[in-house]
């Protein structure tokens, strides 16, 4: 902001002739004008400083996504997926929550039915190192999984932490509560190893990838769960975007009669709140 300042040389009062001398009323008016001008300049400077301050980023970022596939004619299929994710970052704290579900039929025979949920809290001890707690819930009617609950205290480290790119690794013990249909429930101690990568290709497009490995401690080569996800999201407006997500879940000991692998390729739209 530029201000033009004019310096006016005023002779001493005693050297002025009577016609040059200001009356008390005129002097009061001049002093009032100077005071108002100074106040206006100060107010404008404060407003400019406030407008140049960066906006706060400590807010919830929430995204809802949906996908729908429907065919009729020679084939009769239905597949619907929904998900809701929210996260928030403070100076020393991070919170992430998520819920997802899907249902599908092929000629009125159910072929997809799952619900997944998670919650994670991180406490930053330095710019990159953090500790936290994570809980996961999984249900899969097609895989005959009644429930799987995993609770994991963790320690993590941001190998990359930049404005457009992040890469974090996590490790910690786990307790797994698991039950398959027509089987007794099982509880065991495990180890959770995880990593997550995210990168903004442009201001409107981002990609992400994550992997998690949870083996049973005393049978870590025989019983384990491996999950992988990769996705891309491209904005078409300020709020709406298109996304494609690939998921692979590998269970080394599935329920009797089920395959080890569950693969999903989900295309849909997302809305950012």
C-alpha positions as CSV (number, residue, x, y, z in Angstrom):
1,X,0.0,0.0,0.0
2,X,1.5,3.3,-1.1
3,X,0.8,6.6,0.7
4,X,1.7,10.1,-0.7
5,X,3.1,12.3,2.1
6,X,3.5,16.0,1.5
7,X,5.7,18.0,3.8
8,X,4.5,21.6,4.4
9,X,6.9,24.1,6.0
10,X,5.0,26.3,8.4
11,X,6.7,29.5,9.6
12,X,6.8,30.3,13.3
13,X,3.6,31.9,14.6
14,X,5.4,35.0,15.8
15,X,6.7,35.6,12.3
16,X,3.3,35.5,10.7
17,X,1.4,38.6,9.8
18,X,-2.1,38.8,11.2
19,X,-3.7,37.6,7.9
20,X,-1.6,34.4,8.1
21,X,-2.4,33.5,11.6
22,X,-5.0,30.8,12.1
23,X,-7.9,31.4,14.3
24,X,-8.5,28.9,17.2
25,X,-11.5,27.5,15.3
26,X,-9.4,26.9,12.2
27,X,-6.6,25.3,14.2
28,X,-9.1,22.9,15.8
29,X,-10.4,21.9,12.4
30,X,-6.9,21.3,11.1
31,X,-6.0,19.1,14.1
32,X,-9.2,17.1,13.7
33,X,-8.5,16.5,10.0
34,X,-5.0,15.3,10.8
35,X,-6.3,12.9,13.5
36,X,-8.9,11.4,11.2
37,X,-6.4,10.9,8.4
38,X,-4.0,9.1,10.7
39,X,-6.8,6.9,12.0
40,X,-7.9,6.0,8.4
41,X,-4.4,5.1,7.3
42,X,-3.9,2.9,10.4
43,X,-7.3,1.1,9.8
44,X,-6.4,0.4,6.1
45,X,-3.1,-1.0,7.1
46,X,-4.7,-3.4,9.6
47,X,-7.2,-4.6,7.1
48,X,-4.5,-5.2,4.5
49,X,-2.5,-7.2,7.0
50,X,-5.6,-9.3,8.0
51,X,-6.5,-10.0,4.3
52,X,-3.0,-11.3,3.6
53,X,-2.9,-13.8,6.4
54,X,-3.2,-17.4,5.3
55,X,-6.6,-19.1,5.9
56,X,-6.8,-21.7,8.7
57,X,-6.4,-25.4,7.5
58,X,-7.6,-26.9,10.8
59,X,-11.0,-28.1,9.5
60,X,-12.7,-31.3,8.8
61,X,-12.3,-32.6,5.2
62,X,-15.2,-34.9,4.5
63,X,-15.9,-36.9,1.3
64,X,-18.9,-39.1,0.4
65,X,-18.5,-41.5,-2.6
66,X,-21.0,-43.7,-4.4
67,X,-21.0,-46.2,-7.3
68,X,-23.8,-48.0,-9.0
69,X,-23.8,-50.7,-11.7
70,X,-27.1,-51.9,-13.1
71,X,-27.6,-54.3,-16.1
72,X,-30.8,-55.7,-17.6
73,X,-31.4,-57.9,-20.6
74,X,-29.1,-60.9,-21.2
75,X,-27.6,-60.2,-17.8
76,X,-29.3,-59.0,-14.6
77,X,-26.9,-57.5,-12.2
78,X,-26.8,-54.9,-9.5
79,X,-23.9,-53.5,-7.6
80,X,-24.0,-50.4,-5.3
81,X,-21.2,-49.1,-3.1
82,X,-21.2,-46.2,-0.6
83,X,-18.4,-44.7,1.4
84,X,-17.9,-41.7,3.8
85,X,-14.5,-40.5,4.9
86,X,-13.5,-37.6,7.1
87,X,-10.2,-36.4,8.5
88,X,-8.8,-33.4,10.3
89,X,-5.3,-32.2,11.2
90,X,-4.2,-29.9,14.0
91,X,-0.8,-28.7,14.9
92,X,0.1,-31.9,16.9
93,X,-3.0,-34.2,16.3
94,X,-4.5,-36.1,13.4
95,X,-7.9,-37.9,13.2
96,X,-9.2,-40.0,10.3
97,X,-12.6,-41.9,10.2
98,X,-14.2,-44.0,7.5
99,X,-17.2,-46.1,6.7
100,X,-17.8,-48.1,3.5
101,X,-20.3,-50.7,2.3
102,X,-21.4,-52.5,-0.8
103,X,-24.2,-54.8,-2.0
104,X,-24.6,-56.7,-5.2
105,X,-26.7,-59.3,-7.0
106,X,-26.4,-61.4,-10.1
107,X,-29.8,-62.8,-11.3
108,X,-31.1,-62.1,-7.9
109,X,-28.4,-64.1,-6.3
110,X,-26.3,-62.1,-3.7
111,X,-22.7,-61.9,-4.8
112,X,-21.4,-58.8,-2.8
113,X,-22.1,-57.8,0.7
114,X,-19.5,-56.0,2.9
115,X,-19.2,-53.3,5.5
116,X,-15.8,-51.8,6.5
117,X,-15.1,-49.1,9.1
118,X,-12.0,-47.6,10.7
119,X,-10.9,-44.9,13.0
120,X,-7.3,-43.6,13.7
121,X,-5.8,-41.0,16.0
122,X,-2.2,-39.8,15.7
123,X,-0.3,-37.7,18.1
124,X,2.7,-36.0,16.5
125,X,5.8,-36.0,18.7
126,X,7.9,-34.2,16.1
127,X,7.3,-32.9,12.6
128,X,7.4,-36.5,11.2
129,X,7.3,-39.0,14.1
130,X,4.0,-39.9,15.7
131,X,2.2,-42.5,17.9
132,X,-1.4,-43.4,17.8
133,X,-4.3,-45.9,18.0
134,X,-6.3,-47.5,15.2
135,X,-9.4,-49.7,15.2
136,X,-10.9,-51.6,12.2
137,X,-14.1,-53.4,11.7
138,X,-14.9,-55.8,8.8
139,X,-17.9,-57.8,7.7
140,X,-18.2,-59.8,4.5
141,X,-21.3,-61.9,3.9
142,X,-19.9,-63.5,0.8
143,X,-16.7,-64.6,2.5
144,X,-18.8,-65.8,5.5
145,X,-17.0,-63.4,7.8
146,X,-19.4,-62.4,10.6
147,X,-16.9,-59.9,12.0
148,X,-13.3,-59.0,12.4
149,X,-12.3,-56.3,14.8
150,X,-8.6,-55.2,15.0
151,X,-7.3,-52.8,17.6
152,X,-3.7,-51.6,17.1
153,X,-1.6,-49.1,19.0
154,X,1.1,-47.8,16.6
155,X,4.2,-45.8,16.0
156,X,4.6,-44.1,12.6
157,X,7.0,-41.9,10.6
158,X,6.4,-39.6,7.6
159,X,9.2,-40.5,5.3
160,X,7.9,-37.8,2.9
161,X,5.8,-34.9,4.2
162,X,5.3,-32.2,1.7
163,X,2.4,-30.1,0.5
164,X,1.7,-32.3,-2.5
165,X,3.2,-35.7,-1.4
166,X,3.1,-37.8,1.7
167,X,4.5,-41.3,2.5
168,X,4.1,-42.8,6.0
169,X,5.0,-46.1,7.6
170,X,3.4,-47.6,10.7
171,X,4.1,-50.6,13.0
172,X,2.6,-51.9,16.2
173,X,1.0,-54.8,18.0
174,X,-2.6,-55.8,17.4
175,X,-5.4,-57.7,19.0
176,X,-7.8,-59.4,16.5
177,X,-11.3,-60.6,17.3
178,X,-12.6,-62.7,14.5
179,X,-15.6,-64.9,13.7
180,X,-16.6,-66.8,10.6
181,X,-20.1,-68.2,10.1
182,X,-20.7,-71.7,11.5
183,X,-17.3,-71.4,13.3
184,X,-16.4,-70.5,16.8
185,X,-14.9,-67.0,17.5
186,X,-11.2,-66.5,17.7
187,X,-9.0,-64.0,19.4
188,X,-5.3,-63.7,18.8
189,X,-2.3,-61.3,19.1
190,X,-0.9,-59.9,15.9
191,X,1.5,-57.4,14.4
192,X,0.4,-54.6,12.1
193,X,2.7,-53.2,9.5
194,X,1.3,-50.5,7.2
195,X,2.2,-47.8,4.7
196,X,0.3,-45.1,2.9
197,X,1.2,-42.9,0.0
198,X,-0.6,-39.9,-1.4
199,X,0.3,-37.5,-4.2
200,X,-1.4,-34.6,-6.0
201,X,-0.7,-34.9,-9.7
202,X,-2.4,-31.5,-10.3
203,X,-4.5,-29.1,-8.3
204,X,-7.6,-31.2,-9.3
205,X,-6.2,-34.8,-9.4
206,X,-4.7,-37.0,-6.7
207,X,-3.6,-40.6,-6.4
208,X,-3.2,-42.8,-3.4
209,X,-2.0,-46.2,-2.4
210,X,-2.0,-48.1,0.9
211,X,-1.0,-51.6,2.1
212,X,-1.5,-53.4,5.5
213,X,0.0,-56.7,6.7
214,X,-1.4,-58.2,9.9
215,X,0.0,-61.7,10.8
216,X,-0.8,-63.8,13.9
217,X,2.3,-63.5,16.0
218,X,2.8,-67.2,16.8
219,X,1.8,-68.3,13.2
220,X,3.0,-65.4,11.2
221,X,3.8,-67.4,8.0
222,X,0.5,-69.4,8.1
223,X,-2.2,-67.0,9.2
224,X,-2.2,-63.4,8.1
225,X,-4.3,-60.8,6.4
226,X,-2.9,-58.6,3.6
227,X,-4.9,-55.6,2.2
228,X,-4.0,-53.3,-0.7
229,X,-5.7,-50.3,-2.1
230,X,-4.9,-47.9,-4.9
231,X,-7.1,-45.1,-6.3
232,X,-7.3,-41.9,-8.4
233,X,-9.7,-39.0,-7.9
234,X,-10.2,-36.2,-10.4
235,X,-12.3,-33.1,-9.7
236,X,-14.9,-32.1,-12.3
237,X,-16.2,-29.1,-10.2
238,X,-15.2,-27.6,-6.9
239,X,-17.3,-30.2,-5.0
240,X,-17.8,-33.1,-7.4
241,X,-15.1,-35.6,-8.6
242,X,-14.8,-38.9,-10.4
243,X,-12.8,-41.7,-8.9
244,X,-11.6,-45.3,-9.5
245,X,-10.5,-47.5,-6.6
246,X,-8.9,-50.9,-6.8
247,X,-8.9,-53.1,-3.6
248,X,-7.3,-56.5,-3.0
249,X,-7.9,-58.4,0.3
250,X,-5.9,-61.7,0.8
251,X,-6.8,-64.0,3.7
252,X,-4.4,-66.8,4.2
253,X,-7.0,-68.9,6.1
254,X,-10.5,-68.1,4.7
255,X,-13.7,-69.8,5.7
256,X,-14.2,-73.3,4.3
257,X,-15.1,-73.2,0.6
258,X,-14.0,-69.6,0.0
259,X,-11.1,-68.2,-2.0
260,X,-8.1,-66.5,-0.5
261,X,-8.5,-63.4,-2.6
262,X,-11.3,-60.8,-2.8
263,X,-10.8,-58.2,-5.6
264,X,-12.8,-55.1,-6.2
265,X,-12.7,-52.4,-8.9
266,X,-15.0,-49.6,-7.9
267,X,-15.8,-46.6,-10.2
268,X,-18.0,-43.8,-9.0
269,X,-18.5,-40.2,-8.1
270,X,-17.5,-38.3,-4.9
271,X,-18.7,-35.2,-3.2
272,X,-16.6,-33.1,-0.9
273,X,-18.3,-31.2,1.9
